[in-house]
Amino acid sequence: MPRMRREMTRRRFLKAAGASTAGALLAAAGGRRAEWSARAEERAELRFVFWGSINERNGVERMIASFNASHPNIHVTPQYIPTTGDTYTEKLTAMLASGDPPDAAYVTGAVAFAYAQAGRLMDLSKYIKADPSQLLPNAFYRFGNQIVGSSIGEISVLYYSKDLFEAAKVPPPPSDAKDAWEWDQFVEIARKLTRDRNGNDATSSRFDPNNIATYGIAINTAPTSWLPLVWSNYGNFANDFGTRLTLAEPQAVEAVQRVQDLIHKYHVAPTPAAMQQMPATEILMQSRRVAMDLNGHWKVLDYSHVNGLRWDMGALPRLKRPASLLVASARVIFASTKHPDEAYQFYRYHIDPKAVDLFKDGLWMPPQRVYYDDPATTDTWINGKPGVYPPGAKQLLVSYVKHYIPHPAPEYWLRNLNQIYAKAVNPAFDRVWTGKASARQAMDQAAADAKPLMQGRWN
């Protein structure tokens, strides 16, 4: 917060020092006020708007306090908005419309491009080119020839319970993506891990799918779960020109059908409706109700806080090749900032794993190449805080980021993505998850509904 200044009135001066010395004291006070004023004018005042859980809020605020302490000529004020999605965007957009924009903020990819199109975002290109710390190429949001934002790296992984795997006497998921299970092997293991309340696993003829005590896997229904499997089968979300949704092509349809079968054919995963009635997946794993969780890297923060849970992370199953997805919200600087150089200093600081605990805490993955290329530097992140990352994390995360992210996520390049999801993709997947349509039927409808919404690429 801005430094508090004490204003001393003439009466207080006279009372404290007597009339004979009041003039000298006032002159001295005037000199100090001039000095304080000069310092205030020299200091760049910035405001950073962000969302997140309480853990994330605390981590970001610690980072900002550290930045302020180490940069006396810059002062950043955090502004936390607890909600995400449309409400967050509405509040941020209202700030811009009212003439009270922040200097930097989190935004979603789609919002970043909308703001860039309106001329609201600062082009980071000159700063990025001059920055000696190379960022991962998939981390940039590019608008034409501008870089309007970058993201913290987040990938999809498979979490699992060591206790449940040992009890079922099945091997754990590989910790190197190149060794990822073939799909049929994964399904068989998920069936052995799934048990009804009579102790029968899903491979038994006596298994009761209406009375399940432990599911083999929980599936996050967001694209972070199903899109890596589409990529694994050499399918894609859209064509390279961004003019056609390609989820109705055979490779994508097969992958989506495989995911649906986990729920409605093999009964190894709960339906999304059932998941809504359950606690978070780390709690489900602790209570032995779920053996595996297909989810994002950011869940490390949650898993590491569950007392007594023996867990680890492994590679996603593959169809034809190992694949994961890297995606995260955009970090942007607004073009209206009065202090662009200072804003980039803060921008650079807040994505530095040496400065921000949230990397070591398991919420964020570093966007810098060196954390994947240099094992010693990787250790400063993965092993920087004992008890956070499990043993399999280092090899897994490095192997995925370096070798098995086949495409930039649609958030980084596809125009009109929010509408495509809302009006075409999400309704189709709702039918997939509920079993009301096959993958072929649902994806054909998605492609038809998306046709008038496809507007090409941002870059």
C-alpha positions as a Python dict, from the first residue, in 0.01 Angstrom:
ca = {
    (1, 'M'): (0, 0, 0),
    (2, 'P'): (121, 364, -54),
    (3, 'R'): (332, 495, 232),
    (4, 'M'): (125, 685, 489),
    (5, 'R'): (221, 1048, 537),
    (6, 'R'): (163, 1231, 861),
    (7, 'E'): (35, 1582, 828),
    (8, 'M'): (124, 1799, 1130),
    (9, 'T'): (-93, 2104, 1183),
    (10, 'R'): (39, 2445, 1292),
    (11, 'R'): (-135, 2401, 1629),
    (12, 'R'): (43, 2071, 1694),
    (13, 'F'): (378, 2225, 1602),
    (14, 'L'): (323, 2517, 1837),
    (15, 'K'): (213, 2289, 2117),
    (16, 'A'): (509, 2057, 2072),
    (17, 'A'): (787, 2311, 2025),
    (18, 'G'): (659, 2653, 2130),
    (19, 'A'): (603, 2959, 1916),
    (20, 'S'): (971, 3055, 1911),
    (21, 'T'): (1071, 2741, 1715),
    (22, 'A'): (760, 2688, 1506),
    (23, 'G'): (901, 2863, 1202),
    (24, 'A'): (1209, 2642, 1190),
    (25, 'L'): (1004, 2326, 1231),
    (26, 'L'): (763, 2428, 959),
    (27, 'A'): (1049, 2496, 722),
    (28, 'A'): (1196, 2153, 794),
    (29, 'A'): (858, 1988, 750),
    (30, 'G'): (814, 2167, 420),
    (31, 'G'): (1148, 2030, 304),
    (32, 'R'): (1047, 1676, 399),
    (33, 'R'): (716, 1711, 217),
    (34, 'A'): (900, 1823, -95),
    (35, 'E'): (1133, 1522, -63),
    (36, 'W'): (840, 1283, -15),
    (37, 'S'): (660, 1436, -312),
    (38, 'A'): (966, 1392, -533),
    (39, 'R'): (996, 1030, -428),
    (40, 'A'): (629, 968, -502),
    (41, 'E'): (668, 1115, -848),
    (42, 'E'): (971, 894, -915),
    (43, 'R'): (795, 574, -806),
    (44, 'A'): (583, 394, -1068),
    (45, 'E'): (246, 292, -926),
    (46, 'L'): (105, -24, -1088),
    (47, 'R'): (-209, -232, -1034),
    (48, 'F'): (-233, -605, -1105),
    (49, 'V'): (-573, -779, -1133),
    (50, 'F'): (-596, -1157, -1089),
    (51, 'W'): (-820, -1448, -991),
    (52, 'G'): (-756, -1779, -815),
    (53, 'S'): (-810, -1996, -509),
    (54, 'I'): (-715, -1875, -162),
    (55, 'N'): (-383, -2057, -198),
    (56, 'E'): (-316, -1880, -527),
    (57, 'R'): (-422, -1545, -386),
    (58, 'N'): (-186, -1581, -93),
    (59, 'G'): (100, -1682, -320),
    (60, 'V'): (46, -1393, -560),
    (61, 'E'): (24, -1142, -277),
    (62, 'R'): (347, -1276, -125),
    (63, 'M'): (513, -1240, -464),
    (64, 'I'): (392, -881, -498),
    (65, 'A'): (515, -792, -149),
    (66, 'S'): (855, -937, -238),
    (67, 'F'): (862, -745, -566),
    (68, 'N'): (777, -419, -395),
    (69, 'A'): (1045, -471, -134),
    (70, 'S'): (1311, -538, -397),
    (71, 'H'): (1202, -261, -638),
    (72, 'P'): (1183, 63, -439),
    (73, 'N'): (1100, 268, -747),
    (74, 'I'): (799, 52, -837),
    (75, 'H'): (493, -23, -626),
    (76, 'V'): (237, -284, -732),
    (77, 'T'): (-108, -298, -574),
    (78, 'P'): (-283, -637, -605),
    (79, 'Q'): (-653, -645, -690),
    (80, 'Y'): (-801, -989, -638),
    (81, 'I'): (-1129, -1089, -803),
    (82, 'P'): (-1226, -1428, -656),
    (83, 'T'): (-1451, -1541, -938),
    (84, 'T'): (-1339, -1655, -1282),
    (85, 'G'): (-1515, -1680, -1617),
    (86, 'D'): (-1762, -1424, -1743),
    (87, 'T'): (-1802, -1243, -1411),
    (88, 'Y'): (-1430, -1175, -1384),
    (89, 'T'): (-1419, -1055, -1745),
    (90, 'E'): (-1721, -830, -1692),
    (91, 'K'): (-1556, -663, -1393),
    (92, 'L'): (-1228, -617, -1577),
    (93, 'T'): (-1400, -482, -1887),
    (94, 'A'): (-1596, -239, -1669),
    (95, 'M'): (-1265, -103, -1536),
    (96, 'L'): (-1147, -42, -1890),
    (97, 'A'): (-1473, 121, -1994),
    (98, 'S'): (-1474, 352, -1692),
    (99, 'G'): (-1125, 482, -1765),
    (100, 'D'): (-973, 300, -1469),
    (101, 'P'): (-770, 20, -1632),
    (102, 'P'): (-516, -184, -1439),
    (103, 'D'): (-161, -207, -1565),
    (104, 'A'): (-150, -586, -1589),
    (105, 'A'): (-388, -877, -1536),
    (106, 'Y'): (-480, -1240, -1589),
    (107, 'V'): (-726, -1290, -1876),
    (108, 'T'): (-845, -1591, -2072),
    (109, 'G'): (-701, -1647, -2418),
    (110, 'A'): (-1022, -1546, -2595),
    (111, 'V'): (-1044, -1226, -2393),
    (112, 'A'): (-678, -1148, -2460),
    (113, 'F'): (-742, -1154, -2834),
    (114, 'A'): (-1060, -948, -2800),
    (115, 'Y'): (-869, -684, -2603),
    (116, 'A'): (-582, -696, -2853),
    (117, 'Q'): (-822, -643, -3141),
    (118, 'A'): (-956, -336, -2961),
    (119, 'G'): (-602, -201, -2916),
    (120, 'R'): (-612, -248, -2540),
    (121, 'L'): (-298, -459, -2494),
    (122, 'M'): (69, -368, -2509),
    (123, 'D'): (286, -546, -2763),
    (124, 'L'): (549, -738, -2565),
    (125, 'S'): (762, -828, -2868),
    (126, 'K'): (1053, -593, -2804),
    (127, 'Y'): (1075, -700, -2441),
    (128, 'I'): (1053, -1071, -2519),
    (129, 'K'): (1325, -1042, -2787),
    (130, 'A'): (1556, -863, -2546),
    (131, 'D'): (1487, -1103, -2258),
    (132, 'P'): (1771, -1353, -2206),
    (133, 'S'): (1537, -1611, -2049),
    (134, 'Q'): (1376, -1795, -2339),
    (135, 'L'): (1010, -1883, -2293),
    (136, 'L'): (850, -2198, -2432),
    (137, 'P'): (722, -2130, -2787),
    (138, 'N'): (373, -2260, -2701),
    (139, 'A'): (345, -2006, -2419),
    (140, 'F'): (281, -1700, -2638),
    (141, 'Y'): (-44, -1537, -2741),
    (142, 'R'): (30, -1388, -3085),
    (143, 'F'): (-196, -1130, -3249),
    (144, 'G'): (-68, -1076, -3601),
    (145, 'N'): (298, -984, -3559),
    (146, 'Q'): (249, -883, -3195),
    (147, 'I'): (296, -1082, -2876),
    (148, 'V'): (9, -967, -2656),
    (149, 'G'): (54, -1210, -2370),
    (150, 'S'): (217, -1525, -2245),
    (151, 'S'): (109, -1801, -2012),
    (152, 'I'): (232, -2019, -1732),
    (153, 'G'): (273, -2372, -1865),
    (154, 'E'): (10, -2624, -1752),
    (155, 'I'): (-26, -2975, -1893),
    (156, 'S'): (-262, -3270, -1848),
    (157, 'V'): (-140, -3572, -1650),
    (158, 'L'): (-267, -3886, -1478),
    (159, 'Y'): (-276, -3886, -1096),
    (160, 'Y'): (-304, -4216, -914),
    (161, 'S'): (-332, -4376, -569),
    (162, 'K'): (-33, -4592, -480),
    (163, 'D'): (-238, -4780, -220),
    (164, 'L'): (-513, -4879, -464),
    (165, 'F'): (-264, -4987, -730),
    (166, 'E'): (-76, -5200, -480),
    (167, 'A'): (-398, -5354, -351),
    (168, 'A'): (-508, -5445, -705),
    (169, 'K'): (-156, -5572, -786),
    (170, 'V'): (-135, -5377, -1110),
    (171, 'P'): (163, -5172, -1235),
    (172, 'P'): (151, -4794, -1193),
    (173, 'P'): (142, -4559, -1492),
    (174, 'P'): (483, -4495, -1652),
    (175, 'S'): (660, -4178, -1544),
    (176, 'D'): (806, -4117, -1891),
    (177, 'A'): (561, -4017, -2162),
    (178, 'K'): (741, -4227, -2424),
    (179, 'D'): (640, -4537, -2227),
    (180, 'A'): (272, -4441, -2198),
    (181, 'W'): (23, -4729, -2176),
    (182, 'E'): (-153, -4837, -2491),
    (183, 'W'): (-524, -4763, -2461),
    (184, 'D'): (-642, -5124, -2424),
    (185, 'Q'): (-389, -5184, -2147),
    (186, 'F'): (-513, -4873, -1968),
    (187, 'V'): (-876, -4985, -1994),
    (188, 'E'): (-793, -5329, -1854),
    (189, 'I'): (-610, -5175, -1557),
    (190, 'A'): (-899, -4931, -1497),
    (191, 'R'): (-1138, -5228, -1490),
    (192, 'K'): (-924, -5409, -1232),
    (193, 'L'): (-917, -5097, -1016),
    (194, 'T'): (-1295, -5048, -1035),
    (195, 'R'): (-1483, -5237, -763),
    (196, 'D'): (-1844, -5270, -656),
    (197, 'R'): (-1953, -5276, -294),
    (198, 'N'): (-1930, -5656, -287),
    (199, 'G'): (-1560, -5645, -377),
    (200, 'N'): (-1597, -5751, -741),
    (201, 'D'): (-1382, -5568, -993),
    (202, 'A'): (-1515, -5463, -1335),
    (203, 'T'): (-1356, -5764, -1507),
    (204, 'S'): (-1581, -6000, -1307),
    (205, 'S'): (-1908, -6140, -1439),
    (206, 'R'): (-2055, -6062, -1094),
    (207, 'F'): (-1961, -5691, -1109),
    (208, 'D'): (-2256, -5461, -1032),
    (209, 'P'): (-2220, -5131, -1225),
    (210, 'N'): (-2505, -4978, -1024),
    (211, 'N'): (-2331, -5028, -691),
    (212, 'I'): (-1974, -4903, -741),
    (213, 'A'): (-1752, -4835, -441),
    (214, 'T'): (-1429, -4745, -624),
    (215, 'Y'): (-1395, -4608, -976),
    (216, 'G'): (-1082, -4680, -1176),
    (217, 'I'): (-1062, -4325, -1307),
    (218, 'A'): (-1223, -3983, -1277),
    (219, 'I'): (-1231, -3774, -1593),
    (220, 'N'): (-1224, -3398, -1601),
    (221, 'T'): (-1470, -3323, -1882),
    (222, 'A'): (-1289, -3007, -1992),
    (223, 'P'): (-1090, -3011, -2319),
    (224, 'T'): (-773, -3049, -2113),
    (225, 'S'): (-876, -3413, -2071),
    (226, 'W'): (-1019, -3520, -2406),
    (227, 'L'): (-817, -3305, -2649),
    (228, 'P'): (-481, -3476, -2567),
    (229, 'L'): (-646, -3809, -2656),
    (230, 'V'): (-770, -3664, -2986),
    (231, 'W'): (-415, -3550, -3058),
    (232, 'S'): (-283, -3890, -2950),
    (233, 'N'): (-494, -4041, -3229),
    (234, 'Y'): (-363, -3785, -3483),
    (235, 'G'): (-689, -3593, -3477),
    (236, 'N'): (-728, -3222, -3409),
    (237, 'F'): (-976, -2961, -3293),
    (238, 'A'): (-980, -2751, -3611),
    (239, 'N'): (-799, -2730, -3941),
    (240, 'D'): (-483, -2519, -3967),
    (241, 'F'): (-671, -2227, -4122),
    (242, 'G'): (-926, -2216, -3841),
    (243, 'T'): (-1211, -2241, -4091),
    (244, 'R'): (-1345, -2587, -4004),
    (245, 'L'): (-1400, -2784, -3685),
    (246, 'T'): (-1232, -3124, -3733),
    (247, 'L'): (-1374, -3310, -3434),
    (248, 'A'): (-1605, -3501, -3673),
    (249, 'E'): (-1309, -3656, -3856),
    (250, 'P'): (-1251, -4028, -3787),
    (251, 'Q'): (-940, -3987, -3570),
    (252, 'A'): (-1115, -3744, -3335),
    (253, 'V'): (-1442, -3939, -3327),
    (254, 'E'): (-1259, -4259, -3232),
    (255, 'A'): (-1082, -4084, -2944),
    (256, 'V'): (-1401, -3927, -2812),
    (257, 'Q'): (-1583, -4260, -2833),
    (258, 'R'): (-1306, -4426, -2633),
    (259, 'V'): (-1355, -4172, -2357),
    (260, 'Q'): (-1733, -4216, -2359),
    (261, 'D'): (-1688, -4592, -2332),
    (262, 'L'): (-1504, -4551, -2002),
    (263, 'I'): (-1829, -4419, -1854),
    (264, 'H'): (-2108, -4602, -2032),
    (265, 'K'): (-1953, -4927, -2162),
    (266, 'Y'): (-1691, -5023, -1905),
    (267, 'H'): (-1833, -4832, -1606),
    (268, 'V'): (-1485, -4744, -1481),
    (269, 'A'): (-1553, -4368, -1459),
    (270, 'P'): (-1840, -4181, -1294),
    (271, 'T'): (-2073, -3972, -1507),
    (272, 'P'): (-2028, -3594, -1489),
    (273, 'A'): (-2364, -3574, -1313),
    (274, 'A'): (-2236, -3814, -1046),
    (275, 'M'): (-1909, -3621, -1020),
    (276, 'Q'): (-2103, -3303, -940),
    (277, 'Q'): (-2237, -3473, -628),
    (278, 'M'): (-1890, -3584, -516),
    (279, 'P'): (-1610, -3395, -342),
    (280, 'A'): (-1290, -3293, -519),
    (281, 'T'): (-1090, -3573, -680),
    (282, 'E'): (-806, -3555, -429),
    (283, 'I'): (-1063, -3623, -154),
    (284, 'L'): (-1213, -3906, -360),
    (285, 'M'): (-867, -4058, -391),
    (286, 'Q'): (-800, -4019, -21),
    (287, 'S'): (-1127, -4199, 60),
    (288, 'R'): (-1041, -4475, -192),
    (289, 'R'): (-1334, -4394, -417),
    (290, 'V'): (-1115, -4311, -720),
    (291, 'A'): (-788, -4477, -822),
    (292, 'M'): (-682, -4244, -1107),
    (293, 'D'): (-760, -3886, -1200),
    (294, 'L'): (-709, -3745, -1551),
    (295, 'N'): (-656, -3380, -1472),
    (296, 'G'): (-430, -3076, -1501),
    (297, 'H'): (-89, -3020, -1347),
    (298, 'W'): (-236, -2746, -1126),
    (299, 'K'): (-396, -3019, -911),
    (300, 'V'): (-52, -3092, -763),
    (301, 'L'): (-120, -2805, -524),
    (302, 'D'): (-436, -2977, -401),
    (303, 'Y'): (-300, -3332, -389),
    (304, 'S'): (7, -3225, -194),
    (305, 'H'): (-215, -3081, 81),
    (306, 'V'): (-402, -3407, 152),
    (307, 'N'): (-259, -3564, 466),
    (308, 'G'): (-187, -3934, 450),
    (309, 'L'): (-253, -3976, 78),
    (310, 'R'): (11, -4181, -106),
    (311, 'W'): (-12, -4052, -461),
    (312, 'D'): (199, -4000, -769),
    (313, 'M'): (157, -3891, -1129),
    (314, 'G'): (211, -4073, -1456),
    (315, 'A'): (168, -4048, -1831),
    (316, 'L'): (-169, -4027, -2000),
    (317, 'P'): (-271, -4339, -2191),
    (318, 'R'): (-214, -4319, -2565),
    (319, 'L'): (-399, -4427, -2874),
    (320, 'K'): (-132, -4390, -3144),
    (321, 'R'): (130, -4161, -2984),
    (322, 'P'): (201, -3999, -2646),
    (323, 'A'): (42, -3653, -2619),
    (324, 'S'): (-53, -3393, -2366),
    (325, 'L'): (-185, -3039, -2384),
    (326, 'L'): (-18, -2722, -2260),
    (327, 'V'): (-252, -2435, -2187),
    (328, 'A'): (-303, -2159, -1932),
    (329, 'S'): (-456, -1815, -1907),
    (330, 'A'): (-283, -1516, -2060),
    (331, 'R'): (-82, -1267, -1859),
    (332, 'V'): (-113, -927, -2026),
    (333, 'I'): (-4, -565, -1989),
    (334, 'F'): (-250, -296, -2091),
    (335, 'A'): (-149, -44, -2355),
    (336, 'S'): (-279, 236, -2131),
    (337, 'T'): (-13, 182, -1864),
    (338, 'K'): (188, 494, -1791),
    (339, 'H'): (489, 282, -1697),
    (340, 'P'): (549, 20, -1967),
    (341, 'D'): (909, -59, -1874),
    (342, 'E'): (826, -95, -1506),
    (343, 'A'): (517, -300, -1590),
    (344, 'Y'): (733, -543, -1786),
    (345, 'Q'): (977, -565, -1494),
    (346, 'F'): (687, -682, -1278),
    (347, 'Y'): (554, -904, -1557),
    (348, 'R'): (892, -1074, -1586),
    (349, 'Y'): (923, -1110, -1208),
    (350, 'H'): (583, -1268, -1158),
    (351, 'I'): (661, -1558, -1395),
    (352, 'D'): (1001, -1622, -1236),
    (353, 'P'): (1006, -1949, -1037),
    (354, 'K'): (1281, -1810, -817),
    (355, 'A'): (1049, -1530, -705),
    (356, 'V'): (710, -1701, -686),
    (357, 'D'): (629, -1988, -447),
    (358, 'L'): (340, -2108, -664),
    (359, 'F'): (580, -2291, -894),
    (360, 'K'): (734, -2492, -610),
    (361, 'D'): (387, -2531, -456),
    (362, 'G'): (263, -2720, -762),
    (363, 'L'): (12, -2474, -905),
    (364, 'W'): (216, -2338, -1197),
    (365, 'M'): (475, -2484, -1432),
    (366, 'P'): (766, -2261, -1542),
    (367, 'P'): (734, -2109, -1890),
    (368, 'Q'): (1113, -2085, -1932),
    (369, 'R'): (1297, -2348, -2141),
    (370, 'V'): (1582, -2384, -1892),
    (371, 'Y'): (1355, -2555, -1638),
    (372, 'Y'): (1315, -2845, -1881),
    (373, 'D'): (1657, -2843, -2049),
    (374, 'D'): (1884, -2822, -1744),
    (375, 'P'): (1830, -3093, -1478),
    (376, 'A'): (1987, -2885, -1201),
    (377, 'T'): (1752, -2596, -1273),
    (378, 'T'): (1460, -2837, -1295),
    (379, 'D'): (1545, -2955, -943),
    (380, 'T'): (1518, -2600, -806),
    (381, 'W'): (1154, -2611, -913),
    (382, 'I'): (1044, -2975, -874),
    (383, 'N'): (1244, -3040, -557),
    (384, 'G'): (1242, -2683, -430),
    (385, 'K'): (989, -2760, -157),
    (386, 'P'): (995, -3110, -4),
    (387, 'G'): (665, -3296, 2),
    (388, 'V'): (502, -3118, -291),
    (389, 'Y'): (595, -3303, -610),
    (390, 'P'): (591, -3685, -608),
    (391, 'P'): (882, -3900, -735),
    (392, 'G'): (747, -3943, -1088),
    (393, 'A'): (693, -3574, -1154),
    (394, 'K'): (1033, -3465, -1284),
    (395, 'Q'): (1072, -3720, -1561),
    (396, 'L'): (706, -3697, -1658),
    (397, 'L'): (676, -3320, -1688),
    (398, 'V'): (1009, -3276, -1864),
    (399, 'S'): (938, -3554, -2116),
    (400, 'Y'): (597, -3412, -2204),
    (401, 'V'): (704, -3050, -2242),
    (402, 'K'): (1013, -3131, -2447),
    (403, 'H'): (868, -3397, -2677),
    (404, 'Y'): (495, -3461, -2661),
    (405, 'I'): (295, -3139, -2696),
    (406, 'P'): (200, -3185, -3064),
    (407, 'H'): (0, -2864, -3119),
    (408, 'P'): (-66, -2526, -2963),
    (409, 'A'): (-401, -2539, -2785),
    (410, 'P'): (-690, -2366, -2970),
    (411, 'E'): (-687, -2091, -2705),
    (412, 'Y'): (-361, -1960, -2854),
    (413, 'W'): (-472, -1913, -3212),
    (414, 'L'): (-839, -1982, -3297),
    (415, 'R'): (-1078, -1690, -3342),
    (416, 'N'): (-1423, -1688, -3183),
    (417, 'L'): (-1336, -1982, -2958),
    (418, 'N'): (-1578, -1893, -2680),
    (419, 'Q'): (-1871, -1906, -2921),
    (420, 'I'): (-1746, -2228, -3079),
    (421, 'Y'): (-1735, -2393, -2738),
    (422, 'A'): (-2061, -2248, -2613),
    (423, 'K'): (-2277, -2310, -2920),
    (424, 'A'): (-2121, -2617, -3079),
    (425, 'V'): (-1863, -2813, -2882),
    (426, 'N'): (-1997, -2805, -2527),
    (427, 'P'): (-2355, -2905, -2621),
    (428, 'A'): (-2217, -3195, -2826),
    (429, 'F'): (-2000, -3318, -2542),
    (430, 'D'): (-2290, -3289, -2299),
    (431, 'R'): (-2462, -3554, -2513),
    (432, 'V'): (-2146, -3765, -2513),
    (433, 'W'): (-2106, -3753, -2134),
    (434, 'T'): (-2471, -3838, -2070),
    (435, 'G'): (-2471, -4118, -2328),
    (436, 'K'): (-2754, -3957, -2524),
    (437, 'A'): (-2553, -3972, -2846),
    (438, 'S'): (-2257, -4162, -2982),
    (439, 'A'): (-1935, -3977, -3049),
    (440, 'R'): (-2010, -3990, -3422),
    (441, 'Q'): (-2355, -3836, -3381),
    (442, 'A'): (-2240, -3571, -3136),
    (443, 'M'): (-1928, -3466, -3328),
    (444, 'D'): (-2120, -3447, -3658),
    (445, 'Q'): (-2363, -3210, -3488),
    (446, 'A'): (-2076, -3010, -3338),
    (447, 'A'): (-1916, -2966, -3680),
    (448, 'A'): (-2245, -2852, -3832),
    (449, 'D'): (-2318, -2610, -3549),
    (450, 'A'): (-1964, -2470, -3561),
    (451, 'K'): (-1964, -2409, -3937),
    (452, 'P'): (-2107, -2052, -3924),
    (453, 'L'): (-1889, -1969, -3621),
    (454, 'M'): (-1546, -2046, -3767),
    (455, 'Q'): (-1359, -1721, -3834),
    (456, 'G'): (-1001, -1835, -3896),
    (457, 'R'): (-683, -1767, -3701),
    (458, 'W'): (-569, -1478, -3490),
    (459, 'N'): (-213, -1514, -3614),
}
